[in-house]
């Protein structure tokens, strides 16, 4: 029969295990002021920008180096202080599976050099995840990073418009390619066109590919809308106005996935804010209907052929009515109707490849070169197999569930909307964006890391940590 002392000790042991990860961010190794420029550098992929290459004398900085350096500093610093170097929780377990499984599959499918190269690209965002957890200790830090990302998104738009005007006046003023010191050619996206009714419509002179540009702006766009409800001063109108500008830039890319993701993110944010009940129904209705109306008006006035982009997806149905409308409106030439959509073709090929080798995959190089897969889910399945894919997907699903739990917990904690409403909308939006994200990139990992950092701040217990609880139990 257990005594009262035994039951208390068991209770404190359970508390210690539950709290081991929650107290991880109690003392940051990397100063927050240093973290912000690193996040901006990675989020906006500045290492491949021509102006940055000119600053570095055309030396290309490997994108995995900053996360590795910062992660090593945190890991070593915490060991030196005899603290837990990384949190012991479900995320760390999933990352261990993700990193190990991907390294094994890449080693079996690639040359040693290529396996290490691609593994570093895949695992570098995980290092940055732990860096953000360590340095963002509190909602104020997290919201500060989001404001910097919002400002960066606006500056990116200004710079893009500047380049558009510059190349319109003098096409040779902006070099489209630059060779690094190592001989690698770095190209900017250049001018992309979409043809309808015999006219070429520009998708914008972009610093990135259309999908990458739209993806970078998705999260700042949604943050501006969210800030309207969180900020009670006149500046909230500035956030809303800049969000409308960002939405117009996303529409300009003509990326169907980004436009659907943007709309879905707004709907989820609307629902999350309504659940929290910290904003009036009339205010929510005014803001979201205004944003949707602005998006529709901009599309009608400047991108009326966007409907054709979506109708092209329906050609696989082989509907006579749809095909006749597409041909009559000259939305697409006849050979586009008879030919299969390249996205569907690559998806089928990737699924077939996965079925043939579900555990080991085919490797990064083969999947990229043979299938040109643009779907993130299918790319991981085909390249590194089901184990890597499972850890990857469970991580994002786990974040969404953790945010939902935090939203319920923090629902009555303040008079203003919590960041949970924003991050839930971001992760939901990301679930759609993964359909057209293809290669690994840092911007969505940073949003996910900030979301999990916020979960940590809400789950920290005001009581002592598990380790201190055990020590206190021994001394009592």
N, C-alpha and C positions, 0 to 999 in steps of 0.2 A: 504493500500500500504506500502510495507516495505521500510524503509529508508536504506541508505548506511551503517549506523552503525549497523542496525539489520542484514543485510546480512553478514557483517563482523563477527558479533558475532556467527551467525549460522555456518559460515564457520569454525570458530575456535572451536566450539563445535564438529563439525564433525571430524576435525583434532584431537581433543583430544581423541575421541572415537577410531579412527584408530590407534593412537599412544600409547594408554594405555599399550598394551602388548609389543610394540617394544622397549620401554625404560626400560624394566624390568631389564636388566642386567647391568645397569649403575654403580652400586656400589655393588660389591660382598661381601657377609657376610662371606662365607667360603673361606679362602685363596686358591689360585690355587695350591700351592705346597702341600697342604694337600689333595686336590681332587685327584691328580694323583694316589697315592698308593691305595686309595679307589676304583677307577675305575679299576685298575689292579686286585685288590683282587676280585671284583665282576665279571669282564669280564672272568677271567680264573678260576672262581669257586674254589678258593683256600681253602675255608672253609672245603671242603670234601677231600682234598689231605692228604695223610697219613703223609707226612713230616710236614705239618702244624699242624695236630692233635697231633703229637709228641711234637711240640713246645708248644702247649697249654695244655699239660698234658692230652690229649684225651678229652678235653672239646670241644663239637661241638658248634661253634658260629652260631646262627640262621641267615640265610642269609638276613632276612628283618631288622635286628637290625641296621646295619650301615646306610642304606638309611633313616630309621625313625629318627635316632639321628640327622643326617645332615639336613634333611628336617625340623625337629622341630627347630633346631638352626637358620635356614634361616627364617622360618615363624615368630618366636619370635623376631629375630633381626630386621626384616623389620617393624614389628608392633611397636617395640620400637622406631625406627627411623621415625615412621609415614609415612612409604612408603607402596606401594602396595605389599602385601605379596606374591601373585602369579599373573601372567599376566592374564588379562581379555580378552581372545580371544577364537577362536573356539576350540583350543586344550583343554583348561581348561573345556569348556562345555562338550566336548566328554569324557574327563576323569571323570567328575562328573557323567555322565550317566553310564559309564563303571563301576565305583566303586560302585555306588548305586545299579544298576541292578544286578551286580554279588553278592553283599552282600545279597540282597533279595533272589535271587534264591538259593544261597548256604544255607541260613538260612532255607529255605523250604525243602531242600533235605538232609541236613547233621545234625549231632548232633551239639549242640552249640560249643563244643570245635573244632570239625573238620571244621565247617563253618568259625570260626575265623582264624584257622590255614591256610586253603586254601585261604581265602580272603587276608591274609597278604602276602602270596606268590604271589598272582595276583597283588596286589596293590603296593608292594614294588618297582618295577621298575618305577612306576609313580612318587613316591617320588624322586627317583634318577633322573628322567627326569627334575624335577624342580631344583634339586641341580646342575645339569650340566648347565642348562640355567643360573643360577645365577652366577656360578663360571667361565664359559668359555666365557669371554667377549672379542671377537675378533678372527680373523682368526689365529693369532699366537698361541693363547691358544689351539684352536681346533686342529691345525696341530701338536702341541707339543704332545697332547694326542695320536693322531694317530701314531706318531713316537714311542711313548712308547709302544703302542699296537703291533706295527710291531716288535719292539725289543723283546717284551714278547713272540710273536709267534715264533720267531727264537729260543729263549731260551727254549721254550716248546719242540720244535723239538729236540734240543740237549739233553734235559733231557730224552725224550722218547727213543732216540737212546741209551743213557747210560743205561737205564733200560733194553732195549732189549738185549744189550750185557751182562749185569750183569746176567739176568735170563738165558741166553744161556749157560753161564759158570757154574752157580750154581742156579738151579731152586728154591731152598729153600731160596735164598738170599733176595727175595722180597716177603713180606707177602701180600697175596691177599685180606685179610680181617683185619679189625681193629675194636674193640669194644670201643665205647665212654663211658664216665663216666656214662651217662644215660642209658647204656645198648643197644644202637642202633648200629647195625653192618654196617660199611661202607666198601663197596667192591669197588675195582678198576676193570676196564673192563676186565682185564686179556687177554688171548689169544683168538682171534676170528678166525674162519676158514671158507673158502669157498671151496667146493669140486667141481672139474671138472676133467673129464677123470680119475676118480679113485684116484686123488691126492688131498690131503688137502693143500690148499694155505693159509698161514697166512695173516690175515688182520692187523697184527701188535699188539705188546704188548702196549696197550694204557692206559693212565691215565684216560681216559674218554671212553664212548661208541663211536663206530665208527662215528655215525652221529654227536655227540657232538664235537668230536675232529676235524672232517672236517669242521663243522660250525664255530668253533672258528678261524680256519685258513683262512677261505674264505675272510674275510675283510682285514686282514693284507696282504694276497696275492695280492689282487686287489690294495691295497695302494702302494705296491712296484712297480707295473707296472705304476701306476699313477705318482709316484715320478720320474720315468725316464723322463717324459715329463715336470715336474714342476721344477726339479733340473737341473741346467745347468753345474754342475761340474762333475768330474770323478766319484764321489760317486754314481751317478745315476746308473752306471753299477752294483754296489754292491746291490742296491735295486732290480734291475732286476734279478740278479743271485739268491738272496735269495727268490724272488718270485717263481722262477723256482723250487727251493728246496721245498717250501711250496706246490706248485702244485703237486709235486711227492708224498708228504705225503697225500694230499687229495685223489689222485688216489689210494694210498695204502689202504685207508679205504674201497675201492670198493663200496662206497655209491653212488648209481646212481643219487640220487637227488643232492648231493653235486657236482658231476662232471658236471651234466647238468647246475646247478646254476653257477658254476665257468665259464663254457664256455659262458653262456648267459651274465654274468656280463662283460666278456671281450668284447663281441660284442656290448653291450650297451655303454661301455666306449669308444670303438672305434668310435661309432656314435656320442657320445656327444663331444668328442675331435674334430671330423671333423666339427661339427656344430660350435664350438667355433672358429675354424680356427687359433689357436695359435700354432700349430705344423705343420710341413710340411707333405705333403701326403706321401712322401717317408719314412720319419721317422716313421710315424704311421704304414705303411705297413710293414716295417722291424721289428718293435717291436712285433706287434701282430702276424704276421706270424711266427716269431721266437718262441714266447711263445706257440702258437698252435702246431708248429712242435715239440718243446721240449716235450709237453704233449703227443703227438701221439707217438713219438720215445720211450719215457719212457714206455708207455703202451705196445707197440709192444715188447720191449726187456724184460720187467719185469712183466707185467700183461696182457699177450695176451688173457687170458680167460675173460677179462672184457667184451668183446663183448657178451659172453654167459650170463652174468648178465643182459644185456639189452634184449637179445632175450627171456629170461625167462618171461619177461613182456608180450610177445605176445602169450603166451600159451592160454590165455583166448579167443583168436580168434578162437581156435580150427581149425587152418589151418593145413592140412595134410602136406604141404610143410615145414612149420616152425617146426612142431612137429617131422617130419622125420629127419630134419637137426639137431635138438637138440639131438635126440636119437643117430644118427649116429656119432656125434662129442662128445658124452658122456658129453654134457654140463650139463645135469641134468638127474636124474633117471626117469624111466617111471612114478612113482607115483607122481612126481612133475608136470607132464603134465596133468594128470587126476584130480589132486587136484587144487582147486582155490587158487590164490595168496592170502596170508594172509592179505596183505595191502588192496586188493579189498574187501575181506570179512569184514574186520573191517570198511571200508568206507561205505559199504552198511548197515551194522548194525547201524552205527552212524547216517546215514541219516534217517533210519527208526525210530530210537529213537527220533530224532529231530522232525520228522513229527508228532509223537504221542504227544509230549509236546514241541511245538515250543517256547512258552513264558518262561516257567520255567526251562526247561531242566531236567536232571536227577541227577545232582550233580557231583562233582569232583570224589569222590570215586567210584561211580557206573560206570562212563565212563572209568575210568582208569582200573578197575578190570574186567569189563565185556567185553569191546571192545578192550582194549589195543591199543587205537587209537593213531597213529603216525602222523596224519595230524592235524596241528594246527587249521586250519579253522574248521574242523569237530569236533575237541575236544571241542572248545568253544561253537559251536552250540549245541552239544549234552549235555554238562555239565551245561551251564548257559543260553542258549536260544538266541533268535534272537536279543534282545535289546543289550545285552552285546556284541554280535558278531558284530552288526552294528557299535557301537561306536568304537570297536577295528579296524575294517577294514577301516572305514572312516578316522581314525587317520592316518593310513599308506598311504592311498590314498591322504589325505590332505598334508602330508609331500612331497609326490612325486610332486603334483601340485605346492606347494610352491617352491620347488627346481627348477622346470621348469621355474617358473616366475623369480626366482633369476638368473637363468642361462641367460635368455634373458636380464635382467637388467644389469648384470655384464659382459656381453659378451665383451664389449670394454673397461672395466675398467683397464685392465693390459695387459702386454705382455705374461704372463704365464697362463696356464690353471687354472681356479678357482676350488675350492673344490666342486662346484655344480656338475661338471662332475663326480667326484668320488662318491659323495653321491647318485646321481641319479642312478648310476650303482649298488651301494650297495642295495638300496631299491628295484630295479628291481630284483636283485639277491635274495633278501630276499623273494620276492613274490613266487619264486620257492622253496626256502628252507623251507617255511612254510608247504610244502607238507610232510616233514619228519623232524619235530621238536618236535611234541608231547607236552611234558611237558614244563612248563614255565622255561625260563632261561634268564640270564641278558645280555649275550653278544650282542644279536641283539638289545635289548632296548638301550644299550649304544650307538651303532652306530646311531640309530634313533634319540636319544637325541642330539648327536653331530651334526647331520644333521640339526635339527631344531634350534640348537644354532647358526649354521652358517647362517641360514635364518634370524634369528633375527639381526645378525650383519650387514647383507646387507640391511635390511629394516629399520634400525634406521635412522631417519631423522636428518640431521645436524642442523635443527631448534630446538627450545626448545620443551620440552615435552608438551603434551596436558594439563596437570595440570598447568604448568607454563604459557602456552599460555592463559588459562582462567584467571589466576591471573593477567597477564599483561594487558588483556583486561579490567579488572575491574579497574585497576589503571590508565589506559590511559584516 
